[in-house]
Amino acid sequence: MATFKLAKGQSFQIHKEMELVHSGLVWDPPEGSGPAFDLDVHCFALIHPGGDANRARLYNDGSHALCYAFVRSPGNPEGSLFKNPDGSFQTDDGSMWHERDDRTGRGGPVRADDDDDKEGGHHGEGFREEFKIVLAKLPTDVAELAVWATIHDAERKRQDFGKVKNAYIEVCDAMDDELCRYQLTAEFAGKTTIQVASFLKQSDGSWKFHAVGAGSNAGLGEVINAYLG
């Protein structure tokens, strides 16, 4: 399947019959002896009170906030993500799953069936940070899945997204065929946090992937608190 390369502000329509998607962040490790870039990708299931996307809030006090912070709130004091023995974690209902942390940018193991990939994507090298969404299992109230990327320990390492080489996020179908890709360009120089994209639920129940591309220096905790309201 051909890859659709998104520019900031563009969207890709996901077919209504597609029940599961994989998405992930890819980047190159730094050249030389500098510290590795430890990028993290997070996915927040949101509701839109009154149908207003500008008032987006975490679904069920963060029960479907797929991030390393394991969101806790008065309604969700222990956090509700289930951590697997291999370091991956998922929601209790199995609708959202996150692969274990990649702290180096060197990706996962090569799969033998990826050898014929010629597009230069993650195939043959592995996603650096990967999550899976079973669209058919998501709670019906969820209107948006906001995808954020952060750099762990960025201030101490003096890192920002302008120094990360060849970073992009892509969306694949259940067969791991790449559907679309959004390249993170030099416009994010000096920024340590990006709202990369959002999956947006449409009126007919289908979803589209929208390239947001909004950079900031807010910490992950600030992003979470803004969604908690």
Protein Blocks (a to p, Z undefined) as FASTA:
>chain_A
ZZddddehiacdddfklmbdcddddddddehjbdcddddddddddddehhiaklgccehh
hpacccfklpadfklmnopadcdfkopacdfkopaccddddfkonopaddfklmmpcnlp
anhnapfbdcdddfklpcfklmbdcdddddehklmnopafklpghiacddddfkopafbd
cdddfklgoiabdcfbacdddfkopacdddfkpacfbdfklmmmmmnZZ
